[in-house]
Amino acid sequence: FSSPKVASGRAQVQQEPFLETTEGTGINISCSHPSKVLGEFIHFYRQFSGRGPEFLALTARGSKDVPDISGELWVSADGRSSALWLRSPRRGDAAVYYCALGA
């Protein structure tokens, strides 16, 4: 699993450049966005080789189940960090994962 940096408007989000796990072992894809302001949401996408980005989930704060990928999206109380947890990833989940800020 790999997650490059993504910039959205004036705010920049930062992610680990590369993450790896074994099939069935949960993984946390974290994202830092210290410039997030009230009203902005954290969006997570993934992109498979040769295809366009696929929307996974969004939230402003708290946690949200993401049943399509057997995961959970979490955003800190202060909104400065977030994480996408894949509970039991399979080979078919190997992709580039992006987080972004947006309304």
Order of alpha helices (4+ residues) and beta strands (2+ residues): beta-beta-beta-beta-beta-beta-beta-beta-beta
